[in-house]
Amino acid sequence: MYQYTTHGTCSRQINFDLKDGKVYNCEFVGGCNGNTKGIAKLIEGMDAQMIIDRLKGNTCGPRPTSCPDQLALALEAALAREAEKAAAKA
């Protein structure tokens, strides 16, 4: 389970599992309840890189980020950690 502390959004944290590059069990702590639940359901089982490509850079009103953008950043960090683990095993 990955835990990511968000910055600049109403949500405070994003939790998710990453298995074979796919996202499972995504949950936002805080934020617009219906929207974040909807995002979590839409991405269940999706390829993390595809999610990043679609959501990175999305803004919320005047804010330079959004919950979807923060999710993309969280997934980038998780993929980087997974790559480091794989490199350490090699």
C-alpha positions as CSV (number, residue, x, y, z in Angstrom):
1,M,0.0,0.0,0.0
2,Y,1.4,3.3,-1.0
3,Q,0.5,6.5,0.9
4,Y,1.0,9.9,-0.6
5,T,0.5,13.2,1.2
6,T,-1.2,15.6,-1.2
7,H,-0.2,19.3,-1.6
8,G,-2.5,22.2,-2.5
9,T,-5.8,20.2,-2.6
10,C,-8.7,19.6,-0.4
11,S,-7.8,15.9,-0.1
12,R,-5.0,15.2,2.4
13,Q,-3.8,11.8,1.3
14,I,-4.1,9.2,-1.4
15,N,-3.7,5.5,-0.7
16,F,-3.4,2.8,-3.3
17,D,-1.9,-0.5,-4.2
18,L,0.4,-1.0,-7.3
19,K,0.7,-4.4,-8.7
20,D,2.5,-5.2,-12.1
21,G,2.1,-1.5,-13.0
22,K,-1.6,-1.4,-12.4
23,V,-3.5,0.5,-9.7
24,Y,-5.9,-1.1,-7.2
25,N,-7.7,0.0,-4.0
26,C,-7.3,3.7,-4.5
27,E,-8.7,5.8,-1.7
28,F,-8.6,9.6,-1.2
29,V,-8.7,11.0,2.3
30,G,-10.6,14.2,2.3
31,G,-11.6,16.1,-0.9
32,C,-14.8,16.1,-2.8
33,N,-16.2,12.7,-1.7
34,G,-18.2,11.9,-4.7
35,N,-15.6,13.0,-7.2
36,T,-12.7,11.2,-5.5
37,K,-14.7,8.0,-5.1
38,G,-15.6,8.3,-8.8
39,I,-11.9,8.7,-9.8
40,A,-10.9,5.7,-7.6
41,K,-13.5,3.5,-9.3
42,L,-12.6,4.7,-12.8
43,I,-8.9,3.8,-12.4
44,E,-9.3,0.5,-10.7
45,G,-7.1,-2.0,-12.5
46,M,-5.8,0.6,-15.0
47,D,-2.2,0.9,-16.0
48,A,-0.5,3.5,-13.8
49,Q,1.4,5.2,-16.7
50,M,-1.9,5.6,-18.6
51,I,-3.5,7.3,-15.6
52,I,-0.4,9.6,-15.3
53,D,-0.6,10.5,-19.0
54,R,-4.3,11.4,-18.7
55,L,-4.4,13.2,-15.3
56,K,-1.1,15.0,-14.9
57,G,-1.4,18.7,-15.1
58,N,-5.2,19.0,-14.4
59,T,-6.0,22.0,-12.3
60,C,-8.9,22.8,-9.9
61,G,-10.2,26.3,-10.2
62,P,-7.4,28.8,-9.6
63,R,-5.2,26.2,-8.0
64,P,-2.2,25.0,-10.0
65,T,-3.0,21.3,-9.1
66,S,-6.0,19.1,-8.4
67,C,-6.8,15.7,-6.8
68,P,-6.3,14.0,-10.2
69,D,-3.0,15.8,-10.7
70,Q,-1.9,14.8,-7.2
71,L,-2.8,11.2,-8.0
72,A,-0.6,11.4,-11.1
73,L,2.3,12.7,-9.0
74,A,1.7,9.9,-6.4
75,L,1.7,7.3,-9.1
76,E,4.9,8.7,-10.6
77,A,6.6,8.5,-7.2
78,A,5.4,4.9,-6.7
79,L,6.6,3.8,-10.2
80,A,10.0,5.4,-9.4
81,R,10.2,3.4,-6.1
82,E,9.2,0.2,-7.9
83,A,12.0,0.8,-10.4
84,E,14.5,1.4,-7.7
85,K,13.5,-1.8,-6.0
86,A,13.8,-3.8,-9.2
87,A,17.2,-2.3,-9.9
88,A,18.4,-3.1,-6.4
89,K,17.4,-6.8,-6.9
90,A,19.2,-7.0,-10.3
